[in-house]
Amino acid sequence: MSFAALFSLTVLSALHGVASLPSALGPSGQVAAAWYTSWHASGVPNAFPDTAIPWEKYNTVIYSFAVTTPDVNTISLSGSDASLYDFVARARAHNVAAHVGIGGWGGSMFFSSNVATPENRTAFVTTVADFAVKYGLSGIEFDWEFPNKQGIGCNTIAADDTQNFLYFLQELRKNPVGAMLTLTAAVSIAPFNDASGNPSKDVSDFAKVFDYIVVMDYDIWGKWSPTVGPNSPLDDTCADPANRAGSAVSAVKAWTAAGIPVNQIVLGVPSYGHSFSVSPSDAFVYGSQTELAPNPKFDASKQPLGDAWGNAGGADACGVQEGPGGTFELWGLVDGGFLATDGNPAPGISYRYDTCSQTPYVYNPTSQVMVSFDNADSFAAKGKYIQKTGLKGFSMWEAGGDYNDILLDSIRTAAGY
Ligand SMILES: *[C@@H]1O[C@H](CO)[C@@H](O)[C@H](O)[C@H]1NC(C)=O
């Protein structure tokens, strides 16, 4: 390290200590990460405060979310600043890198305008760097959903988003704070859209500014899909052509083909599943009352509510009325009677493990609710894939969704941590 770098590190450490902690990586430098959602920390059933995080099993935890605002000089925590200080202190005490996710599904509205012009990019670099110093962060995770692709419905959006994002990140890397931060992005299964609205063929310049990207391999199928399908498919190249909606395997193929090395790709994995209302005549293979059928149709008008954290519906961040989200955390499947406390199907629950997507389904014929989710077996398959493929590790959405660390322990062991 040069004297200048050492000097600025010392100064910044004194200011609040940006990135002065080495992030404790896995045996081959892999990331063991999860998102921590401040809105589930208190005031909800099964509240998950940061004291409940199994810190010793992670080397990175991402506080979610800081959100973009119409003012390029401001990132908003919507009043949760105090808990972010506590979170960072807790992470440091456990030698875990504290990152903050900026954006998210409901918080990406102003990324496009914040990076749209040279003036705005320069201002946004300062905003992000000051934010990192203020809270003593080790990293920033850009959770822009999505450059030049509408996410929630009312995001600012521009043809040049991906190019502008790159210019912004390059400038952030030239900033003395930005140079030291771990910079990452949560990304969809396809590379950032180019100016024509198609996945970019070459995003290799992003590999020079990001430490790694996290491919969000979840919400691939859900209540918006034509049939029931896997929330988080490991593979889909083995599926019927009509059912190839994306997967970890196809996403890694797409991102590496576009120039991101495998060892800069972290697999984003879910601790929750999606529910569907399925009649018994559709749920079971014809003539059976126990064997679940693949990809049954469902009744979208009877969307199950999900568990106690399931979004009940209402106005979203754009002010549009939405129905229930219908998600079940792993603990919610135990609470809801789908799974026993060991994570295996409860009595009276039908179970199917799909060998292509490597994901499980449970079905309660009484309530007619089917859930596509992840369990110890599917997380073991994902962990093995991470190790075999040489990915950079895993990041779980979200830390508080697990039950007795069933998922976390499984993926860590399988990935060789
Ligand atoms: C630059 O940022 C300001 C807000 O700080 C915003 O009003 C303006 O629209 C942005 N410029 C562009 C071209 O989006």
The ligand as an SDF file (V2000), in Angstrom:
LIG
                    3D

 14 14  0  0  0  0  0  0  0  0999 V2000
  -30.0160   15.6220  -11.9460 C   0  0  0  0  0  0  0  0  0  0  0  0
  -30.4350   15.5780  -10.5820 O   0  0  0  0  0  0  0  0  0  0  0  0
  -31.4840   16.4670  -10.2430 C   0  0  0  0  0  0  0  0  0  0  0  0
  -31.8710   16.2720   -8.7760 C   0  0  0  0  0  0  0  0  0  0  0  0
  -30.8710   16.5060   -7.9040 O   0  0  0  0  0  0  0  0  0  0  0  0
  -32.6940   16.1970  -11.0670 C   0  0  0  0  0  0  0  0  0  0  0  0
  -33.7020   17.1520  -10.7640 O   0  0  0  0  0  0  0  0  0  0  0  0
  -32.3680   16.2400  -12.5260 C   0  0  0  0  0  0  0  0  0  0  0  0
  -33.5130   15.8570  -13.2590 O   0  0  0  0  0  0  0  0  0  0  0  0
  -31.2190   15.2830  -12.8200 C   0  0  0  0  0  0  0  0  0  0  0  0
  -30.8650   15.3790  -14.2320 N   0  0  0  0  0  0  0  0  0  0  0  0
  -31.3130   14.5290  -15.1420 C   0  0  0  0  0  0  0  0  0  0  0  0
  -30.9200   14.7960  -16.5600 C   0  0  0  0  0  0  0  0  0  0  0  0
  -32.0000   13.5540  -14.8520 O   0  0  0  0  0  0  0  0  0  0  0  0
  1  2  1  0
  1 10  1  0
  2  3  1  0
  3  4  1  0
  3  6  1  0
  4  5  1  0
  6  7  1  0
  6  8  1  0
  8  9  1  0
  8 10  1  0
 10 11  1  0
 11 12  1  0
 12 13  1  0
 12 14  2  0
M  END
$$$$
